[in-house]
Amino acid sequence: MLILNQTDLTPASFILNGIPGLEDMHIWISFPFCSMYVVAVVGNCGLLYLIRYEDSLHRSMYYFLAMLSLTDLVICSSTIPKALCIFWFNLKEIGFDECLVQMFFIHIFTGMESGLLMLMALDRYVAICYPLHYSAILTNDVIGKVGLATFLRGVLLITPFTFLTKRLPYCKGNVIPHTYCDHMSVVKLSCGNVKVNAIYGLVVALLIGGLDILCITVSYTMILRAVVSLSSEDARQKAFSTCTAHICAIVFSYSPAFFFFFSHRFGGHTIPPSCHIIVANIYLLLPPTMNPVVYGVKTKQIRDCVMRILSGSKETKSYNIK
């Protein structure tokens, strides 16, 4: 039931309707969602534990990875538990302020994830192109400052979303055909002028995603030039192998993000709503699930730490990450 404040037409709550058209399959859809969420939580917590207690992982590359793991935990934990409540218990109601808070956290930390992928690309650039100055350039102080700057960038750019969304009058109902409070899904219920929201959304996407992708592209262009210039085939393969896990993380993060962003704005009438919602959830759930798996498989230092823990060995080794 829609409960409106007569003064500003603000609903007391929204109804998250899950995946439209697939309501009868919610219970089956919940199983892969739940499985991926468990893998994401266990995998990222495991990475954080390793990075915290293994001396061989006390390097800038792994500090950035720890930030990425924390970010991924916040992203998936902000959305998947509520989605599972919808699928399992039909608990669809979410308070208006709670909806805005969820939207705030989702957009801040997806922006931070993009920023961290950019910082990790710069980390690989310094490691490969300036190996002798790697430790001097990426000190703990520098890592902390750029990590904080990435977070504050998200806060400063996303906070206006909350106020722009809160000021709108909502008189098109209170049912959101989604599993979480996405900015565009919420403002579609408004009967006010949402042009400012749409324009600001594009500006933020360019300032965060566009800038980060540009920096990643430039970094890997310079990395490729440096790797190709190496005389030894073995040296080229070893240098590029240090980037494999990060490249996979970029693919897992940006592929669903691009589809979600462009389909929302340009394919709204040709792509089924259920496809939009599923991809939107994959966009938030796939990176947290796959990042610890990819880094665990592709990074020798992490593999060795895991094997040492599983074998019961207490020996700690030091590795050169470059």
Sine and cosine of phi, psi and omega as CSV:
sin_phi,cos_phi,sin_psi,cos_psi,sin_omega,cos_omega
0.00,0.00,0.71,-0.70,-0.03,-1.00
-1.00,0.09,0.86,-0.52,0.02,-1.00
-0.92,-0.39,0.90,-0.44,-0.11,-0.99
-0.90,-0.44,0.62,-0.78,0.18,-0.98
-0.98,0.21,0.84,-0.54,-0.11,-0.99
-0.92,0.40,-0.35,0.94,-0.03,-1.00
-0.98,0.19,-0.77,0.64,-0.10,-0.99
-0.87,-0.50,0.15,0.99,0.04,-1.00
0.80,0.60,0.69,0.73,0.05,-1.00
-0.99,-0.16,0.84,-0.54,0.00,-1.00
-0.94,0.34,0.55,-0.84,0.06,-1.00
-0.95,0.33,-0.48,0.88,-0.01,-1.00
-0.39,-0.92,0.29,-0.96,0.14,-0.99
-0.92,-0.39,0.31,-0.95,0.11,-0.99
-0.91,-0.42,0.91,-0.41,0.08,-1.00
-1.00,0.09,0.91,-0.42,-0.19,-0.98
-1.00,-0.02,0.12,0.99,0.02,-1.00
0.98,0.20,-0.68,-0.73,-0.02,-1.00
-0.97,-0.26,0.96,-0.29,-0.09,-1.00
-0.88,0.47,0.70,-0.72,0.00,-1.00
1.00,0.03,-0.25,0.97,-0.02,-1.00
-0.85,-0.53,0.46,0.89,-0.04,-1.00
-0.85,0.52,-0.60,0.80,-0.02,-1.00
-0.94,0.34,-0.26,0.96,-0.03,-1.00
-0.96,-0.27,0.14,0.99,-0.04,-1.00
-0.82,0.57,-0.66,0.75,-0.06,-1.00
-0.91,0.41,-0.58,0.82,0.01,-1.00
-0.97,0.23,-0.60,0.80,0.03,-1.00
-0.91,0.41,-0.48,0.88,-0.06,-1.00
-0.91,0.41,-0.48,0.88,-0.07,-1.00
-0.91,0.42,-0.77,0.64,0.08,-1.00
-0.90,0.43,-0.57,0.82,0.05,-1.00
-0.87,0.49,-0.74,0.67,-0.03,-1.00
-0.91,0.42,-0.68,0.73,-0.01,-1.00
-0.88,0.47,-0.71,0.70,0.01,-1.00
-0.91,0.42,-0.61,0.79,0.01,-1.00
-0.91,0.42,-0.67,0.74,0.03,-1.00
-0.89,0.45,-0.70,0.72,0.04,-1.00
-0.87,0.48,-0.67,0.74,-0.01,-1.00
-0.89,0.46,-0.72,0.69,-0.03,-1.00
-0.92,0.40,-0.75,0.66,-0.02,-1.00
-0.90,0.43,-0.71,0.70,-0.04,-1.00
-0.90,0.43,-0.73,0.69,-0.02,-1.00
-0.95,0.32,-0.60,0.80,0.09,-1.00
-0.91,0.42,-0.60,0.80,0.06,-1.00
-0.89,0.45,-0.68,0.73,0.04,-1.00
-0.88,0.47,-0.70,0.72,0.01,-1.00
-0.88,0.48,-0.64,0.77,0.03,-1.00
-0.89,0.45,-0.74,0.68,-0.01,-1.00
-0.87,0.49,-0.73,0.69,-0.05,-1.00
-0.92,0.40,-0.54,0.84,0.00,-1.00
-0.95,0.33,-0.65,0.76,-0.20,-0.98
-0.95,-0.30,-0.18,0.98,0.01,-1.00
-0.99,-0.14,0.89,-0.46,-0.03,-1.00
-0.88,0.47,-0.54,0.84,-0.03,-1.00
-0.92,0.39,-0.26,0.97,-0.01,-1.00
-0.97,-0.22,0.18,0.98,0.03,-1.00
-1.00,0.07,0.94,0.35,-0.02,-1.00
-0.69,-0.72,0.32,-0.95,-0.08,-1.00
-0.85,0.52,-0.65,0.76,0.00,-1.00
-0.83,0.56,-0.66,0.75,-0.05,-1.00
-0.99,0.13,-0.43,0.90,0.12,-0.99
-0.91,0.40,-0.67,0.74,0.08,-1.00
-0.90,0.44,-0.63,0.78,0.04,-1.00
-0.90,0.44,-0.60,0.80,0.05,-1.00
-0.90,0.44,-0.67,0.74,0.07,-1.00
-0.88,0.48,-0.65,0.76,0.02,-1.00
-0.90,0.43,-0.64,0.77,0.02,-1.00
-0.91,0.42,-0.68,0.73,0.06,-1.00
-0.88,0.48,-0.68,0.73,0.02,-1.00
-0.88,0.48,-0.70,0.71,0.00,-1.00
-0.89,0.45,-0.62,0.78,0.02,-1.00
-0.89,0.45,-0.66,0.75,0.02,-1.00
-0.91,0.41,-0.69,0.73,-0.04,-1.00
-0.88,0.48,-0.80,0.60,-0.08,-1.00
-0.95,0.31,-0.52,0.85,0.01,-1.00
-0.97,0.25,-0.29,0.96,0.05,-1.00
-0.98,0.17,-0.27,0.96,-0.14,-0.99
-0.82,-0.58,-0.72,0.69,-0.17,-0.98
-0.92,0.39,-0.68,0.73,0.04,-1.00
-0.83,0.55,-0.66,0.76,0.04,-1.00
-0.92,0.40,-0.64,0.77,0.03,-1.00
-0.89,0.46,-0.66,0.75,0.02,-1.00
-0.92,0.39,-0.56,0.83,0.09,-1.00
-0.90,0.45,-0.60,0.80,0.05,-1.00
-0.92,0.39,-0.73,0.68,-0.07,-1.00
-0.93,0.38,-0.66,0.75,-0.13,-0.99
-1.00,-0.02,-0.65,0.76,-0.16,-0.99
-0.88,-0.47,0.03,1.00,0.00,-1.00
0.86,0.50,0.52,0.86,0.02,-1.00
-1.00,0.01,1.00,0.02,-0.16,-0.99
-0.99,-0.14,-0.28,0.96,-0.10,-0.99
-0.98,0.22,0.65,-0.76,0.09,-1.00
-0.62,-0.78,0.75,-0.66,-0.02,-1.00
-0.88,0.48,0.45,-0.90,-0.03,-1.00
-0.85,0.52,-0.76,0.65,0.00,-1.00
-0.92,0.40,-0.62,0.79,0.04,-1.00
-0.89,0.46,-0.61,0.79,0.04,-1.00
-0.89,0.45,-0.69,0.72,0.02,-1.00
-0.91,0.42,-0.62,0.79,0.03,-1.00
-0.90,0.43,-0.69,0.72,0.03,-1.00
-0.87,0.49,-0.72,0.70,0.03,-1.00
-0.87,0.50,-0.67,0.75,0.00,-1.00
-0.86,0.51,-0.76,0.66,-0.03,-1.00
-0.92,0.39,-0.66,0.75,-0.01,-1.00
-0.87,0.50,-0.75,0.66,-0.08,-1.00
-0.95,0.30,-0.59,0.81,0.03,-1.00
-0.89,0.45,-0.73,0.68,-0.13,-0.99
-0.99,0.13,-0.40,0.91,0.17,-0.99
-0.93,0.36,-0.60,0.80,0.10,-1.00
-0.91,0.42,-0.62,0.79,0.02,-1.00
-0.93,0.37,-0.60,0.80,0.05,-1.00
-0.87,0.49,-0.68,0.73,0.05,-1.00
-0.87,0.49,-0.69,0.73,0.01,-1.00
-0.90,0.43,-0.62,0.79,0.01,-1.00
-0.93,0.37,-0.61,0.79,0.08,-1.00
-0.88,0.47,-0.59,0.81,0.06,-1.00
-0.92,0.40,-0.70,0.71,0.02,-1.00
-0.90,0.44,-0.59,0.80,0.03,-1.00
-0.93,0.37,-0.53,0.85,0.09,-1.00
-0.92,0.40,-0.66,0.75,0.06,-1.00
-0.91,0.42,-0.60,0.80,0.06,-1.00
-0.87,0.50,-0.72,0.70,0.03,-1.00
-0.91,0.42,-0.59,0.81,0.03,-1.00
-0.88,0.47,-0.73,0.69,0.00,-1.00
-0.91,0.41,-0.67,0.74,-0.04,-1.00
-0.89,0.46,-0.60,0.80,-0.07,-1.00
-1.00,-0.01,-0.63,0.78,-0.08,-1.00
-1.00,0.02,-0.44,0.90,0.01,-1.00
-0.73,-0.69,0.86,0.51,-0.11,-0.99
-0.88,0.48,-0.55,0.84,-0.04,-1.00
-0.95,0.30,-0.37,0.93,-0.04,-1.00
-0.94,-0.33,0.16,0.99,-0.10,-0.99
-0.83,0.56,-0.80,0.60,-0.05,-1.00
-0.92,0.38,-0.53,0.85,-0.02,-1.00
-0.96,0.28,-0.55,0.83,-0.02,-1.00
-0.98,0.19,-0.76,0.65,-0.07,-1.00
-0.99,-0.16,0.96,0.29,0.08,-1.00
-0.98,0.18,0.23,-0.97,0.02,-1.00
-0.86,0.51,-0.59,0.80,0.01,-1.00
-0.90,0.43,-0.69,0.73,0.02,-1.00
-0.91,0.42,-0.68,0.73,-0.01,-1.00
-0.87,0.49,-0.71,0.71,0.02,-1.00
-0.89,0.46,-0.65,0.76,-0.04,-1.00
-0.93,0.36,-0.69,0.73,-0.02,-1.00
-0.95,0.32,-0.54,0.84,0.08,-1.00
-0.90,0.43,-0.69,0.72,0.04,-1.00
-0.90,0.43,-0.65,0.76,0.01,-1.00
-0.89,0.46,-0.62,0.78,0.03,-1.00
-0.90,0.44,-0.66,0.75,0.04,-1.00
-0.91,0.41,-0.72,0.69,-0.02,-1.00
-0.91,0.41,-0.54,0.84,0.08,-1.00
-0.85,0.52,-0.71,0.71,0.02,-1.00
-0.89,0.45,-0.69,0.72,-0.01,-1.00
-0.88,0.48,-0.73,0.69,-0.05,-1.00
-0.92,0.39,-0.60,0.80,-0.05,-1.00
-0.99,0.11,-0.50,0.86,-0.07,-1.00
-1.00,0.00,-0.47,0.88,-0.02,-1.00
-0.80,0.60,-0.69,0.73,0.05,-1.00
-0.84,0.54,-0.47,0.88,0.06,-1.00
-0.83,0.56,-0.68,0.73,-0.05,-1.00
-0.88,0.47,-0.72,0.70,-0.02,-1.00
-0.95,0.31,-0.60,0.80,0.04,-1.00
-0.91,0.42,-0.57,0.82,0.01,-1.00
-0.98,0.21,-0.62,0.78,-0.05,-1.00
-0.93,0.38,-0.52,0.85,-0.07,-1.00
-0.97,0.26,-0.27,0.96,-0.10,-0.99
-0.96,0.28,0.55,-0.83,0.15,-0.99
-1.00,0.10,0.66,-0.75,-0.05,-1.00
-0.88,-0.47,0.95,-0.30,0.00,-1.00
-0.72,-0.70,0.35,0.94,0.06,-1.00
-0.96,-0.29,0.45,0.89,-0.04,-1.00
0.99,-0.15,-0.01,-1.00,0.00,-1.00
-0.76,-0.65,0.34,0.94,0.00,-1.00
-0.99,-0.13,0.88,-0.48,0.02,-1.00
-0.98,-0.21,0.89,-0.45,0.02,-1.00
-0.97,0.23,0.94,0.35,-0.09,-1.00
-0.35,-0.94,0.17,-0.99,0.07,-1.00
-0.99,-0.14,-0.17,0.98,0.05,-1.00
-0.50,-0.87,0.16,-0.99,-0.07,-1.00
-1.00,0.07,1.00,0.00,0.11,-0.99
-1.00,0.07,0.58,-0.82,-0.08,-1.00
-0.82,0.57,-0.78,0.62,-0.05,-1.00
-0.91,0.42,-0.60,0.80,0.01,-1.00
-0.91,0.41,-0.58,0.81,-0.01,-1.00
-0.95,0.31,-0.75,0.66,-0.10,-1.00
-0.93,0.36,-0.32,0.95,0.06,-1.00
-0.91,0.41,-0.30,0.95,0.03,-1.00
-1.00,0.09,-0.09,1.00,-0.04,-1.00
-1.00,0.10,0.57,-0.82,0.10,-1.00
-0.98,-0.19,0.17,0.99,0.03,-1.00
-1.00,-0.08,-0.15,-0.99,0.00,-1.00
-0.99,0.11,0.93,-0.37,-0.05,-1.00
-0.97,-0.23,0.21,0.98,-0.03,-1.00
-0.88,0.48,-0.64,0.77,0.01,-1.00
-0.89,0.46,-0.66,0.75,0.03,-1.00
-0.88,0.48,-0.70,0.71,-0.03,-1.00
-0.90,0.43,-0.71,0.71,-0.01,-1.00
-0.91,0.41,-0.69,0.72,0.00,-1.00
-0.90,0.43,-0.58,0.81,0.05,-1.00
-0.87,0.49,-0.68,0.73,0.04,-1.00
-0.91,0.41,-0.65,0.76,0.01,-1.00
-0.89,0.46,-0.71,0.71,0.00,-1.00
-0.91,0.43,-0.65,0.76,0.02,-1.00
-0.87,0.50,-0.64,0.77,0.02,-1.00
-0.95,0.32,-0.65,0.76,-0.04,-1.00
-0.94,0.33,-0.51,0.86,0.00,-1.00
-0.99,-0.12,-0.94,0.35,-0.06,-1.00
-0.89,0.45,-0.73,0.69,-0.04,-1.00
-0.88,0.47,-0.72,0.69,0.00,-1.00
-0.91,0.41,-0.67,0.75,-0.01,-1.00
-0.91,0.42,-0.68,0.73,0.01,-1.00
-0.90,0.43,-0.63,0.78,0.05,-1.00
-0.88,0.48,-0.72,0.69,0.01,-1.00
-0.90,0.43,-0.64,0.77,0.04,-1.00
-0.89,0.45,-0.69,0.73,0.00,-1.00
-0.89,0.45,-0.71,0.70,0.01,-1.00
-0.90,0.44,-0.68,0.74,-0.01,-1.00
-0.87,0.49,-0.73,0.69,-0.04,-1.00
-0.96,0.27,-0.42,0.91,0.13,-0.99
-0.90,0.43,-0.71,0.71,0.03,-1.00
-0.92,0.39,-0.62,0.79,0.04,-1.00
-0.89,0.45,-0.71,0.71,-0.01,-1.00
-0.87,0.49,-0.67,0.74,0.03,-1.00
-0.88,0.47,-0.67,0.74,-0.01,-1.00
-0.92,0.39,-0.65,0.76,-0.02,-1.00
-0.92,0.38,-0.68,0.73,0.00,-1.00
-0.89,0.45,-0.53,0.85,-0.04,-1.00
-0.97,0.24,-0.19,0.98,0.03,-1.00
-0.93,0.37,0.62,-0.79,-0.08,-1.00
-0.98,0.20,-0.53,0.85,-0.08,-1.00
-1.00,-0.07,0.72,-0.70,0.06,-1.00
-0.89,0.45,-0.63,0.78,0.02,-1.00
-0.90,0.43,-0.64,0.77,0.02,-1.00
-0.91,0.41,-0.63,0.77,0.03,-1.00
-0.90,0.44,-0.69,0.72,-0.01,-1.00
-0.91,0.41,-0.65,0.76,0.00,-1.00
-0.92,0.40,-0.65,0.76,-0.01,-1.00
-0.91,0.42,-0.70,0.71,-0.06,-1.00
-0.96,0.28,-0.46,0.89,0.00,-1.00
-0.90,0.44,-0.41,0.91,0.03,-1.00
-0.94,0.34,-0.25,0.97,-0.02,-1.00
-0.99,-0.17,-0.14,0.99,-0.14,-0.99
-0.85,0.53,-0.75,0.66,-0.03,-1.00
-0.89,0.46,-0.65,0.76,-0.01,-1.00
-0.92,0.39,-0.63,0.77,0.05,-1.00
-0.88,0.47,-0.66,0.75,0.05,-1.00
-0.89,0.47,-0.66,0.75,0.02,-1.00
-0.88,0.47,-0.63,0.78,0.04,-1.00
-0.89,0.45,-0.71,0.71,0.00,-1.00
-0.88,0.47,-0.73,0.69,-0.02,-1.00
-0.90,0.43,-0.51,0.86,-0.05,-1.00
-0.99,0.11,-0.75,0.66,-0.15,-0.99
-1.00,0.08,-0.43,0.90,-0.03,-1.00
-0.88,0.47,-0.83,0.56,0.06,-1.00
-0.92,0.39,-0.49,0.87,0.01,-1.00
-0.90,0.43,-0.69,0.72,0.02,-1.00
-0.89,0.46,-0.71,0.70,-0.01,-1.00
-0.88,0.48,-0.71,0.70,-0.03,-1.00
-0.89,0.45,-0.70,0.71,-0.06,-1.00
-0.91,0.42,-0.77,0.63,-0.09,-1.00
-0.97,0.25,-0.58,0.82,0.01,-1.00
-0.93,0.37,-0.54,0.84,0.01,-1.00
-0.91,0.42,-0.57,0.82,-0.11,-0.99
-0.99,-0.15,-0.49,0.87,-0.11,-0.99
-0.85,-0.53,-0.18,0.98,-0.04,-1.00
-0.84,-0.55,0.42,0.91,-0.10,-0.99
-0.87,0.50,-0.49,0.87,-0.08,-1.00
-0.98,-0.18,-0.13,0.99,-0.04,-1.00
-0.95,-0.32,-0.36,0.93,-0.01,-1.00
-0.97,-0.25,0.78,-0.63,-0.02,-1.00
-0.84,0.54,0.61,-0.79,0.02,-1.00
-0.83,0.56,-0.60,0.80,0.00,-1.00
-0.88,0.47,-0.59,0.81,0.03,-1.00
-0.92,0.40,-0.66,0.75,0.06,-1.00
-0.82,0.57,-0.74,0.67,-0.11,-0.99
-0.94,0.35,-0.66,0.75,0.00,-1.00
-0.89,0.45,-0.71,0.70,0.01,-1.00
-0.91,0.42,-0.60,0.80,0.03,-1.00
-0.88,0.48,-0.62,0.79,0.04,-1.00
-0.96,0.29,-0.62,0.78,0.07,-1.00
-0.88,0.47,-0.63,0.78,0.02,-1.00
-0.83,0.56,-0.60,0.80,-0.01,-1.00
-1.00,-0.04,-0.39,0.92,-0.13,-0.99
-0.98,-0.20,-0.52,0.85,-0.07,-1.00
-0.90,0.43,-0.75,0.66,0.01,-1.00
-0.86,0.51,-0.72,0.69,0.03,-1.00
-0.88,0.47,-0.50,0.87,0.00,-1.00
-0.97,0.23,-0.69,0.72,-0.15,-0.99
-1.00,0.06,-0.50,0.87,-0.07,-1.00
-0.84,0.55,-0.76,0.65,0.02,-1.00
-0.91,0.41,-0.53,0.85,0.03,-1.00
-0.92,0.40,-0.75,0.67,-0.04,-1.00
-0.90,0.44,-0.73,0.68,-0.01,-1.00
-0.92,0.38,-0.53,0.85,0.05,-1.00
-0.93,0.37,-0.58,0.82,-0.03,-1.00
-0.99,0.12,-0.66,0.75,-0.16,-0.99
-1.00,0.01,-0.27,0.96,-0.07,-1.00
-0.97,-0.25,0.91,-0.41,-0.09,-1.00
-0.87,0.49,-0.67,0.74,-0.03,-1.00
-0.87,0.50,-0.67,0.74,0.00,-1.00
-0.94,0.35,-0.66,0.75,0.05,-1.00
-0.86,0.52,-0.72,0.70,-0.03,-1.00
-0.90,0.43,-0.62,0.78,0.03,-1.00
-0.90,0.43,-0.67,0.74,0.01,-1.00
-0.90,0.44,-0.72,0.70,-0.01,-1.00
-0.90,0.44,-0.60,0.80,0.01,-1.00
-0.92,0.40,-0.63,0.77,0.02,-1.00
-0.93,0.38,-0.68,0.74,-0.01,-1.00
-0.92,0.40,-0.53,0.85,-0.01,-1.00
-0.99,0.10,-0.14,0.99,0.03,-1.00
1.00,0.09,0.13,0.99,0.00,-1.00
-0.97,0.23,0.64,-0.77,0.01,-1.00
-0.97,-0.22,0.05,1.00,-0.03,-1.00
-0.93,0.36,0.70,-0.71,0.05,-1.00
-0.93,-0.38,0.79,-0.61,-0.02,-1.00
-0.94,-0.34,0.39,-0.92,0.08,-1.00
-0.95,-0.31,0.65,-0.76,-0.04,-1.00
-0.80,-0.60,0.48,-0.88,0.16,-0.99
-1.00,-0.07,0.86,-0.50,-0.12,-0.99
-1.00,0.10,-0.17,0.98,-0.09,-1.00
-0.99,0.12,0.00,0.00,0.00,0.00
